[in-house]
C-alpha cells in the first residue's frame, strides 16, 4: 500500500482523512465518480455495493447500497454541491432508505474531497463536517474509522489493478 489512512479529529465537529494513492489523479477521480468503478471498491470488508444512481454535478445525487450477509443493507445518499473535475467534490452525505429518503435521526455531514497530483501519485483529503460533536461521535461509535480505512484499502487495491 502507498500509505496508511490518516484520520484526525479536528475541533468538535470535523474529521479529516488523508491517504496517498499510487495512481494519477485522473484515475482516482474516475474511481470516485463512475458507477462501474465505485461498485468494485466502495465499502468496508464483507460488503458489496450497488449504485442505482450517480449524477456527478451540482444538485446531482449518488444513491448507493452497501450489502452484507452479516449486517444487511446500508443505504446512503450523497447530494453534490460542488464538482470541479478532477480536483474537488463537495457533497452532503446522509444515511437513506431504498427510495433515497434521508434517514431520520441519523447523522448528516458535509464532505469535501480534494485530489492533489503529486508526481504521478494522488493525495486525497476528505474533510467531513458534522452538525454537532454528538453526530461525529455517533458515526465514530458506529465504526466509521475502521470502515473508511478498509474502504480506502479497497480503493488502493482497485487502483493497482486498474491503471487506466
Phi and psi restraints in degrees (value plus and minus 20) as a CYANA .aco file:
   2 UNK   PHI     -86.4   -46.4
   2 UNK   PSI     -60.7   -20.7
   3 UNK   PHI    -188.8  -148.8
   3 UNK   PSI     136.4   176.4
   4 UNK   PHI     -95.4   -55.4
   4 UNK   PSI     136.8   176.8
   5 UNK   PHI     -96.1   -56.1
   5 UNK   PSI     110.6   150.6
   6 UNK   PHI    -125.2   -85.2
   6 UNK   PSI     104.9   144.9
   7 UNK   PHI    -143.4  -103.4
   7 UNK   PSI     101.9   141.9
   8 UNK   PHI    -147.4  -107.4
   8 UNK   PSI     113.4   153.4
   9 UNK   PHI    -104.7   -64.7
   9 UNK   PSI     106.2   146.2
  10 UNK   PHI    -137.3   -97.3
  10 UNK   PSI     105.7   145.7
  11 UNK   PHI      38.8    78.8
  11 UNK   PSI    -171.3  -131.3
  12 UNK   PHI    -114.9   -74.9
  12 UNK   PSI     -39.4     0.6
  13 UNK   PHI    -144.1  -104.1
  13 UNK   PSI     -18.8    21.2
  14 UNK   PHI    -138.7   -98.7
  14 UNK   PSI     126.9   166.9
  15 UNK   PHI    -142.2  -102.2
  15 UNK   PSI     111.4   151.4
  16 UNK   PHI    -136.7   -96.7
  16 UNK   PSI     105.9   145.9
  17 UNK   PHI    -140.3  -100.3
  17 UNK   PSI     110.8   150.8
  18 UNK   PHI    -148.9  -108.9
  18 UNK   PSI     130.1   170.1
  19 UNK   PHI    -180.0  -140.0
  19 UNK   PSI     116.6   156.6
  20 UNK   PHI    -122.9   -82.9
  20 UNK   PSI     110.7   150.7
  21 UNK   PHI    -131.3   -91.3
  21 UNK   PSI     120.0   160.0
  22 UNK   PHI    -104.2   -64.2
  22 UNK   PSI      44.8    84.8
  23 UNK   PHI    -177.4  -137.4
  23 UNK   PSI     130.8   170.8
  24 UNK   PHI     -87.3   -47.3
  24 UNK   PSI     133.2   173.2
  25 UNK   PHI     -76.0   -36.0
  25 UNK   PSI     -60.4   -20.4
  26 UNK   PHI     -79.5   -39.5
  26 UNK   PSI     -57.6   -17.6
  27 UNK   PHI     -92.5   -52.5
  27 UNK   PSI     -61.5   -21.5
  28 UNK   PHI     -82.4   -42.4
  28 UNK   PSI     -60.8   -20.8
  29 UNK   PHI     -78.6   -38.6
  29 UNK   PSI     -68.4   -28.4
  30 UNK   PHI     -79.9   -39.9
  30 UNK   PSI     -58.3   -18.3
  31 UNK   PHI     -82.7   -42.7
  31 UNK   PSI     -51.0   -11.0
  32 UNK   PHI    -108.0   -68.0
  32 UNK   PSI     -33.6     6.4
  33 UNK   PHI    -144.8  -104.8
  33 UNK   PSI     -26.2    13.8
  34 UNK   PHI    -132.4   -92.4
  34 UNK   PSI     104.5   144.5
  35 UNK   PHI     -78.5   -38.5
  35 UNK   PSI     -57.1   -17.1
  36 UNK   PHI     -86.0   -46.0
  36 UNK   PSI     -48.8    -8.8
  37 UNK   PHI    -102.6   -62.6
  37 UNK   PSI     -67.3   -27.3
  38 UNK   PHI     -75.0   -35.0
  38 UNK   PSI     -65.7   -25.7
  39 UNK   PHI     -86.9   -46.9
  39 UNK   PSI     -33.7     6.3
  40 UNK   PHI    -103.9   -63.9
  40 UNK   PSI     -34.5     5.5
  41 UNK   PHI    -155.9  -115.9
  41 UNK   PSI     -40.2    -0.2
  42 UNK   PHI     -91.1   -51.1
  42 UNK   PSI     112.8   152.8
  43 UNK   PHI      96.3   136.3
  43 UNK   PSI     134.9   174.9
  44 UNK   PHI     -94.3   -54.3
  44 UNK   PSI     155.4   195.4
  45 UNK   PHI     -73.7   -33.7
  45 UNK   PSI     118.0   158.0
  46 UNK   PHI      66.7   106.7
  46 UNK   PSI     -20.6    19.4
  47 UNK   PHI    -132.3   -92.3
  47 UNK   PSI     126.7   166.7
  48 UNK   PHI    -134.5   -94.5
  48 UNK   PSI     139.7   179.7
  49 UNK   PHI    -146.8  -106.8
  49 UNK   PSI     116.4   156.4
  50 UNK   PHI    -132.8   -92.8
  50 UNK   PSI     128.6   168.6
  51 UNK   PHI    -149.5  -109.5
  51 UNK   PSI      67.0   107.0
  52 UNK   PHI     -88.3   -48.3
  52 UNK   PSI     -47.1    -7.1
  53 UNK   PHI    -163.7  -123.7
  53 UNK   PSI     112.7   152.7
  54 UNK   PHI    -169.6  -129.6
  54 UNK   PSI     102.3   142.3
  55 UNK   PHI    -154.3  -114.3
  55 UNK   PSI      71.1   111.1
  56 UNK   PHI    -104.2   -64.2
  56 UNK   PSI      66.4   106.4
  57 UNK   PHI    -181.0  -141.0
  57 UNK   PSI     137.1   177.1
  58 UNK   PHI     -74.1   -34.1
  58 UNK   PSI     107.1   147.1
  59 UNK   PHI      70.0   110.0
  59 UNK   PSI     -33.5     6.5
  60 UNK   PHI     -96.9   -56.9
  60 UNK   PSI     144.3   184.3
  61 UNK   PHI    -146.8  -106.8
  61 UNK   PSI     119.9   159.9
  62 UNK   PHI    -130.5   -90.5
  62 UNK   PSI      92.2   132.2
  63 UNK   PHI    -134.1   -94.1
  63 UNK   PSI     108.6   148.6
  64 UNK   PHI    -165.3  -125.3
  64 UNK   PSI     145.8   185.8
  65 UNK   PHI    -156.4  -116.4
  65 UNK   PSI     106.7   146.7
  66 UNK   PHI    -115.8   -75.8
  66 UNK   PSI     107.6   147.6
  67 UNK   PHI    -138.5   -98.5
  67 UNK   PSI     117.7   157.7
  68 UNK   PHI    -162.4  -122.4
  68 UNK   PSI     118.6   158.6
  69 UNK   PHI     -85.3   -45.3
  69 UNK   PSI     -50.1   -10.1
  70 UNK   PHI    -101.2   -61.2
  70 UNK   PSI     -61.7   -21.7
  71 UNK   PHI    -125.6   -85.6
  71 UNK   PSI     -30.9     9.1
  72 UNK   PHI      63.2   103.2
  72 UNK   PSI    -173.9  -133.9
  73 UNK   PHI    -115.6   -75.6
  73 UNK   PSI     117.7   157.7
  74 UNK   PHI    -147.9  -107.9
  74 UNK   PSI      87.5   127.5
  75 UNK   PHI    -109.9   -69.9
  75 UNK   PSI     123.8   163.8
  76 UNK   PHI    -161.1  -121.1
  76 UNK   PSI     142.1   182.1
  77 UNK   PHI    -165.5  -125.5
  77 UNK   PSI     112.1   152.1
  78 UNK   PHI    -137.2   -97.2
  78 UNK   PSI     108.8   148.8
  79 UNK   PHI    -131.2   -91.2
  79 UNK   PSI      95.1   135.1
  80 UNK   PHI     -92.7   -52.7
  80 UNK   PSI     113.5   153.5
  81 UNK   PHI    -123.1   -83.1
  81 UNK   PSI     -56.4   -16.4
  82 UNK   PHI    -164.8  -124.8
  82 UNK   PSI     116.5   156.5
  83 UNK   PHI    -155.7  -115.7
  83 UNK   PSI      94.6   134.6
  84 UNK   PHI    -145.3  -105.3
  84 UNK   PSI      72.5   112.5
  85 UNK   PHI     -90.6   -50.6
  85 UNK   PSI     115.2   155.2
  86 UNK   PHI    -123.3   -83.3
  86 UNK   PSI      11.9    51.9
  87 UNK   PHI    -134.0   -94.0
  87 UNK   PSI     -38.2     1.8
  88 UNK   PHI    -175.5  -135.5
  88 UNK   PSI     114.0   154.0
  89 UNK   PHI    -148.3  -108.3
  89 UNK   PSI     112.7   152.7
  90 UNK   PHI    -146.2  -106.2
  90 UNK   PSI     108.0   148.0
  91 UNK   PHI    -169.5  -129.5
  91 UNK   PSI     138.6   178.6
  92 UNK   PHI    -112.5   -72.5
  92 UNK   PSI     103.5   143.5
  93 UNK   PHI    -125.8   -85.8
  93 UNK   PSI     108.9   148.9
  94 UNK   PHI    -164.1  -124.1
  94 UNK   PSI     130.8   170.8
  95 UNK   PHI     -93.5   -53.5
  95 UNK   PSI     127.1   167.1
  96 UNK   PHI    -163.8  -123.8
  96 UNK   PSI     157.7   197.7
  97 UNK   PHI    -121.2   -81.2
  97 UNK   PSI    -198.4  -158.4
  98 UNK   PHI     -80.2   -40.2
  98 UNK   PSI     -49.1    -9.1
  99 UNK   PHI    -104.1   -64.1
  99 UNK   PSI     -25.3    14.7
 100 UNK   PHI      72.6   112.6
 100 UNK   PSI     -12.4    27.6
 101 UNK   PHI     -97.0   -57.0
 101 UNK   PSI     116.0   156.0
 102 UNK   PHI     -82.2   -42.2
 102 UNK   PSI     112.7   152.7
 103 UNK   PHI     -92.6   -52.6
 103 UNK   PSI     106.3   146.3
 104 UNK   PHI     -86.8   -46.8
 104 UNK   PSI     120.6   160.6
 105 UNK   PHI      57.9    97.9
 105 UNK   PSI     -17.1    22.9
 106 UNK   PHI    -124.8   -84.8
 106 UNK   PSI     130.2   170.2
 107 UNK   PHI     -80.7   -40.7
 107 UNK   PSI     123.3   163.3
 108 UNK   PHI    -142.0  -102.0
 108 UNK   PSI     120.0   160.0
 109 UNK   PHI    -159.6  -119.6
 109 UNK   PSI     143.0   183.0
 110 UNK   PHI    -125.5   -85.5
 110 UNK   PSI     105.8   145.8
 111 UNK   PHI    -131.9   -91.9
 111 UNK   PSI     110.3   150.3
 112 UNK   PHI    -137.3   -97.3
 112 UNK   PSI      93.9   133.9
 113 UNK   PHI    -124.5   -84.5
 113 UNK   PSI     109.8   149.8
 114 UNK   PHI    -142.5  -102.5
 114 UNK   PSI     128.8   168.8
 115 UNK   PHI    -147.7  -107.7
 115 UNK   PSI      96.4   136.4
 116 UNK   PHI    -133.9   -93.9
 116 UNK   PSI     104.5   144.5
 117 UNK   PHI     -91.9   -51.9
 117 UNK   PSI     110.9   150.9
 118 UNK   PHI    -159.1  -119.1
 118 UNK   PSI      70.6   110.6
 119 UNK   PHI      32.3    72.3
 119 UNK   PSI      31.1    71.1
 120 UNK   PHI      64.3   104.3
 120 UNK   PSI     -26.3    13.7
 121 UNK   PHI    -129.0   -89.0
 121 UNK   PSI     150.1   190.1
 122 UNK   PHI    -151.0  -111.0
 122 UNK   PSI     105.1   145.1
 123 UNK   PHI    -111.7   -71.7
 123 UNK   PSI      97.6   137.6
 124 UNK   PHI    -122.2   -82.2
 124 UNK   PSI     109.1   149.1
 125 UNK   PHI    -142.9  -102.9
 125 UNK   PSI     108.8   148.8
 126 UNK   PHI    -138.1   -98.1
 126 UNK   PSI     101.9   141.9
 127 UNK   PHI    -132.1   -92.1
 127 UNK   PSI      95.9   135.9
 128 UNK   PHI    -131.9   -91.9
 128 UNK   PSI     100.5   140.5
 129 UNK   PHI    -130.1   -90.1
 129 UNK   PSI     102.0   142.0
 130 UNK   PHI    -117.6   -77.6
 130 UNK   PSI     139.1   179.1
 131 UNK   PHI     -87.1   -47.1
 131 UNK   PSI     -46.8    -6.8
 132 UNK   PHI    -173.4  -133.4
 132 UNK   PSI     144.3   184.3
 133 UNK   PHI     -82.7   -42.7
 133 UNK   PSI     -54.3   -14.3
 134 UNK   PHI     -85.5   -45.5
 134 UNK   PSI     -59.0   -19.0
 135 UNK   PHI     -87.2   -47.2
 135 UNK   PSI     -60.5   -20.5
 136 UNK   PHI     -81.7   -41.7
 136 UNK   PSI     -65.0   -25.0
 137 UNK   PHI     -82.0   -42.0
 137 UNK   PSI     -57.2   -17.2
 138 UNK   PHI     -81.3   -41.3
 138 UNK   PSI     -65.2   -25.2
 139 UNK   PHI     -90.7   -50.7
 139 UNK   PSI     -52.0   -12.0
 140 UNK   PHI     -83.4   -43.4
 140 UNK   PSI     -64.4   -24.4
 141 UNK   PHI     -86.3   -46.3
 141 UNK   PSI     -44.3    -4.3
 142 UNK   PHI     -98.1   -58.1
 142 UNK   PSI     -24.5    15.5
 143 UNK   PHI      74.6   114.6
 143 UNK   PSI       0.6    40.6
 144 UNK   PHI     -77.3   -37.3
 144 UNK   PSI     -62.0   -22.0
 145 UNK   PHI     -83.9   -43.9
 145 UNK   PSI     -67.0   -27.0
 146 UNK   PHI     -85.7   -45.7
 146 UNK   PSI     -63.6   -23.6
 147 UNK   PHI     -82.9   -42.9
 147 UNK   PSI     -61.2   -21.2
 148 UNK   PHI     -88.8   -48.8
 148 UNK   PSI     -60.3   -20.3
 149 UNK   PHI     -79.7   -39.7
 149 UNK   PSI     -64.3   -24.3
 150 UNK   PHI     -84.0   -44.0
 150 UNK   PSI     -61.2   -21.2
 151 UNK   PHI     -81.2   -41.2
 151 UNK   PSI     -64.6   -24.6
 152 UNK   PHI     -90.8   -50.8
 152 UNK   PSI     -48.6    -8.6
 153 UNK   PHI     -81.3   -41.3
 153 UNK   PSI     -61.3   -21.3
 154 UNK   PHI     -84.9   -44.9
 154 UNK   PSI     -58.4   -18.4
 155 UNK   PHI     -82.6   -42.6
 155 UNK   PSI     -63.2   -23.2
 156 UNK   PHI     -76.9   -36.9
 156 UNK   PSI     -66.1   -26.1
 157 UNK   PHI     -84.0   -44.0
 157 UNK   PSI     -63.1   -23.1
 158 UNK   PHI     -80.8   -40.8
 158 UNK   PSI     -66.9   -26.9
 159 UNK   PHI     -83.2   -43.2
 159 UNK   PSI     -56.4   -16.4
 160 UNK   PHI     -84.8   -44.8
 160 UNK   PSI     -50.7   -10.7
 161 UNK   PHI    -112.9   -72.9
 161 UNK   PSI     -32.7     7.3
 162 UNK   PHI    -151.1  -111.1
 162 UNK   PSI      58.3    98.3
 163 UNK   PHI    -100.4   -60.4
 163 UNK   PSI     -12.6    27.4
